[in-house]
């Protein structure tokens, strides 16, 4: 009788453990992870909102994590590796490094976890050479966004003037693409001269310090293109400190709420909108399609817009 009871007890424990494991596996199969560059930037906060909304509508769990700083690619890789260990169903990533993140993608591939690349393209050639893959890219055309910013500045300067650039992190696809588009247009106008181009690493305090130094070295600067709005807002502070308020054209990229307010108040002239909330929403929706066996396109474009004071007034924002 005792042996019979022990046998039944053992079977019960095994069934309980199997049930827990099955429930855990079932939960993970409905868990989508989203690894962003940072959550200290309003752009990625908006992206987070879109992702959470989509997850709620689809009835799936979502894990959203990020490093403290956009430049911390090693931390981002650690986050991805931890999520792989948790056996999530899919991972959406806004890469902090187009090349550096590839080893983490390869580990996700090995674990048979589909990867969605968002906003910043990876080095596809290097990934392919490494034997890796990703399900799709979701984002806007940064090269075209740079072109739009350049055309706006050229028009405001009537084809003649001195321009400075605040770059993102050197070697990162997002900033490099925006620079490429901007320079492509500017090169067609002999009257426009780029007198300074320096990185401010996407950060506001660096945007202030770098542009303050640029203004001291190049007092004739008439316009600045910042590869994101955070750096543009830092440049605006430098402009105010140098007593040149409203004398320098400022164009940013991302159209975050603070920059929209600056545009409406006249401190900033324009920004390129990428619609990060839509990116976040689409990323989760397409990740869900992948894990449920649907075929999806390998490249999904999100619209971009030139945001000016007139645009915002028409939109009532």
RAWO-V611545 format. One record per pair of residues at least 24 apart in sequence whose ideal C-beta (glycine too) atoms are under 8 Angstrom apart, sorted by the first residue. I is the first residue (numbers start at 1). J is the second residue. If there is no record, write none. Layout:
# RAWO-V611545
i=I j=J
i=I j=J
This chain:
# RAWO-V611545
i=25 j=87
i=27 j=61
i=28 j=86
i=28 j=87
i=28 j=88
i=28 j=89
i=29 j=89
i=29 j=291
i=30 j=59
i=30 j=60
i=30 j=61
i=30 j=89
i=31 j=60
i=31 j=61
i=31 j=62
i=31 j=63
i=31 j=86
i=31 j=88
i=31 j=89
i=32 j=60
i=32 j=61
i=32 j=62
i=32 j=63
i=32 j=88
i=32 j=89
i=32 j=90
i=32 j=91
i=32 j=92
i=32 j=284
i=32 j=287
i=32 j=288
i=32 j=291
i=33 j=62
i=33 j=63
i=33 j=64
i=33 j=65
i=33 j=83
i=33 j=86
i=33 j=88
i=33 j=90
i=33 j=91
i=33 j=92
i=34 j=62
i=34 j=63
i=34 j=64
i=34 j=65
i=34 j=91
i=34 j=92
i=34 j=93
i=34 j=118
i=34 j=280
i=34 j=283
i=34 j=284
i=35 j=65
i=35 j=66
i=35 j=76
i=35 j=79
i=35 j=80
i=35 j=83
i=35 j=91
i=35 j=92
i=35 j=93
i=35 j=94
i=36 j=64
i=36 j=65
i=36 j=66
i=36 j=94
i=37 j=66
i=37 j=67
i=37 j=70
i=37 j=76
i=37 j=94
i=37 j=95
i=37 j=96
i=37 j=120
i=38 j=66
i=38 j=67
i=38 j=68
i=38 j=69
i=38 j=70
i=39 j=64
i=39 j=66
i=40 j=68
i=40 j=69
i=41 j=70
i=41 j=202
i=41 j=230
i=41 j=256
i=42 j=256
i=42 j=257
i=42 j=258
i=43 j=228
i=43 j=229
i=43 j=254
i=43 j=256
i=43 j=274
i=43 j=276
i=44 j=94
i=44 j=276
i=46 j=256
i=46 j=276
i=46 j=277
i=46 j=280
i=47 j=94
i=47 j=118
i=47 j=119
i=47 j=276
i=47 j=277
i=47 j=279
i=47 j=280
i=47 j=283
i=48 j=280
i=49 j=277
i=49 j=280
i=50 j=276
i=50 j=277
i=50 j=278
i=50 j=279
i=50 j=280
i=50 j=281
i=50 j=282
i=50 j=283
i=50 j=284
i=51 j=92
i=51 j=280
i=51 j=281
i=51 j=283
i=51 j=284
i=52 j=280
i=53 j=277
i=53 j=280
i=53 j=281
i=54 j=280
i=54 j=281
i=54 j=282
i=54 j=283
i=54 j=284
i=54 j=285
i=54 j=288
i=55 j=284
i=58 j=284
i=58 j=285
i=58 j=288
i=60 j=89
i=60 j=284
i=60 j=288
i=62 j=284
i=63 j=88
i=67 j=96
i=70 j=96
i=70 j=169
i=70 j=201
i=70 j=202
i=70 j=203
i=71 j=96
i=71 j=169
i=71 j=201
i=71 j=202
i=72 j=96
i=73 j=97
i=73 j=100
i=73 j=101
i=76 j=101
i=76 j=104
i=77 j=101
i=77 j=103
i=77 j=104
i=80 j=104
i=80 j=105
i=80 j=107
i=80 j=108
i=81 j=107
i=84 j=108
i=84 j=111
i=84 j=113
i=87 j=111
i=87 j=113
i=88 j=113
i=89 j=113
i=89 j=114
i=89 j=287
i=89 j=291
i=90 j=114
i=90 j=115
i=90 j=116
i=90 j=135
i=90 j=287
i=90 j=288
i=90 j=290
i=90 j=291
i=91 j=115
i=91 j=116
i=92 j=116
i=92 j=117
i=92 j=118
i=92 j=283
i=92 j=284
i=92 j=287
i=93 j=117
i=93 j=118
i=94 j=118
i=94 j=119
i=94 j=120
i=95 j=120
i=95 j=121
i=95 j=122
i=95 j=173
i=96 j=172
i=97 j=171
i=97 j=172
i=98 j=122
i=98 j=123
i=98 j=171
i=98 j=172
i=98 j=173
i=99 j=123
i=99 j=126
i=99 j=171
i=102 j=126
i=102 j=127
i=102 j=130
i=102 j=132
i=105 j=132
i=105 j=134
i=106 j=130
i=106 j=131
i=106 j=132
i=109 j=133
i=114 j=287
i=114 j=290
i=114 j=291
i=116 j=283
i=116 j=286
i=116 j=287
i=116 j=290
i=118 j=279
i=118 j=280
i=118 j=283
i=119 j=174
i=119 j=274
i=119 j=276
i=119 j=279
i=120 j=172
i=120 j=173
i=120 j=174
i=121 j=173
i=121 j=174
i=121 j=177
i=122 j=173
i=123 j=173
i=135 j=286
i=135 j=287
i=135 j=290
i=135 j=296
i=135 j=298
i=136 j=286
i=136 j=290
i=136 j=296
i=136 j=297
i=136 j=298
i=136 j=299
i=136 j=300
i=137 j=298
i=137 j=299
i=137 j=300
i=138 j=279
i=138 j=282
i=138 j=283
i=138 j=286
i=138 j=300
i=138 j=302
i=139 j=274
i=139 j=279
i=139 j=300
i=139 j=301
i=139 j=302
i=140 j=274
i=140 j=275
i=140 j=279
i=140 j=301
i=140 j=302
i=140 j=303
i=140 j=304
i=141 j=301
i=141 j=304
i=142 j=173
i=142 j=174
i=142 j=177
i=142 j=178
i=142 j=181
i=143 j=177
i=143 j=178
i=143 j=180
i=143 j=181
i=143 j=184
i=144 j=181
i=144 j=304
i=145 j=178
i=145 j=181
i=145 j=253
i=145 j=272
i=145 j=274
i=145 j=304
i=146 j=177
i=146 j=178
i=146 j=179
i=146 j=180
i=146 j=181
i=146 j=182
i=146 j=183
i=146 j=184
i=146 j=185
i=147 j=181
i=147 j=182
i=147 j=184
i=147 j=185
i=148 j=181
i=148 j=272
i=148 j=304
i=148 j=306
i=149 j=178
i=149 j=181
i=149 j=182
i=149 j=225
i=149 j=251
i=149 j=253
i=149 j=270
i=149 j=272
i=149 j=306
i=150 j=181
i=150 j=182
i=150 j=183
i=150 j=184
i=150 j=185
i=150 j=186
i=150 j=225
i=151 j=185
i=152 j=251
i=152 j=269
i=152 j=270
i=152 j=306
i=152 j=308
i=153 j=186
i=153 j=192
i=153 j=223
i=153 j=225
i=153 j=249
i=153 j=251
i=154 j=185
i=154 j=186
i=154 j=189
i=154 j=192
i=156 j=223
i=156 j=249
i=156 j=269
i=157 j=191
i=157 j=192
i=157 j=222
i=157 j=223
i=157 j=249
i=159 j=189
i=159 j=191
i=159 j=192
i=160 j=191
i=160 j=192
i=161 j=191
i=161 j=192
i=161 j=193
i=161 j=222
i=161 j=223
i=162 j=193
i=162 j=195
i=162 j=218
i=162 j=220
i=162 j=221
i=162 j=222
i=162 j=223
i=163 j=192
i=163 j=193
i=163 j=194
i=163 j=195
i=163 j=221
i=163 j=222
i=163 j=223
i=163 j=224
i=163 j=225
i=164 j=194
i=164 j=195
i=164 j=196
i=164 j=197
i=164 j=211
i=164 j=214
i=164 j=218
i=164 j=221
i=164 j=223
i=164 j=224
i=164 j=225
i=165 j=194
i=165 j=196
i=165 j=197
i=165 j=198
i=165 j=224
i=165 j=225
i=165 j=226
i=165 j=227
i=166 j=198
i=166 j=199
i=166 j=200
i=166 j=207
i=166 j=210
i=166 j=211
i=166 j=224
i=166 j=225
i=166 j=226
i=166 j=227
i=166 j=231
i=166 j=232
i=166 j=234
i=166 j=235
i=167 j=197
i=167 j=198
i=167 j=199
i=167 j=200
i=167 j=227
i=168 j=199
i=168 j=201
i=168 j=202
i=168 j=227
i=168 j=228
i=168 j=231
i=169 j=199
i=169 j=201
i=169 j=202
i=170 j=199
i=174 j=227
i=175 j=199
i=175 j=202
i=175 j=227
i=175 j=228
i=178 j=227
i=178 j=253
i=179 j=227
i=182 j=225
i=195 j=220
i=195 j=221
i=196 j=221
i=200 j=226
i=200 j=231
i=200 j=234
i=202 j=227
i=202 j=228
i=202 j=230
i=202 j=231
i=203 j=230
i=203 j=231
i=203 j=234
i=204 j=230
i=204 j=231
i=204 j=233
i=204 j=234
i=204 j=237
i=205 j=234
i=206 j=231
i=206 j=234
i=207 j=231
i=207 j=232
i=207 j=233
i=207 j=234
i=207 j=235
i=207 j=237
i=207 j=238
i=208 j=234
i=208 j=235
i=208 j=237
i=208 j=238
i=208 j=241
i=209 j=234
i=209 j=238
i=210 j=234
i=211 j=235
i=211 j=238
i=211 j=239
i=212 j=238
i=212 j=241
i=212 j=242
i=215 j=239
i=215 j=242
i=215 j=244
i=216 j=242
i=221 j=248
i=222 j=247
i=222 j=248
i=222 j=249
i=223 j=248
i=223 j=249
i=223 j=250
i=223 j=251
i=224 j=248
i=224 j=249
i=224 j=250
i=224 j=251
i=225 j=251
i=226 j=250
i=226 j=251
i=226 j=252
i=226 j=253
i=227 j=253
i=228 j=252
i=228 j=253
i=228 j=254
i=229 j=253
i=229 j=254
i=229 j=255
i=229 j=256
i=229 j=258
i=229 j=259
i=229 j=271
i=230 j=254
i=230 j=256
i=232 j=259
i=232 j=268
i=232 j=271
i=233 j=258
i=233 j=259
i=233 j=262
i=233 j=268
i=236 j=262
i=236 j=267
i=236 j=268
i=240 j=267
i=255 j=305
i=255 j=307
i=259 j=307
i=260 j=307
i=260 j=312
i=260 j=317
i=263 j=307
i=263 j=308
i=263 j=309
i=263 j=312
i=264 j=309
i=264 j=312
i=264 j=313
i=266 j=309
i=269 j=308
i=269 j=309
i=270 j=306
i=270 j=307
i=270 j=308
i=271 j=307
i=272 j=304
i=272 j=305
i=272 j=306
i=272 j=307
i=273 j=304
i=273 j=305
i=273 j=306
i=273 j=307
i=274 j=302
i=274 j=304
i=275 j=302
i=275 j=303
i=275 j=304
i=275 j=305
i=278 j=302
i=278 j=303
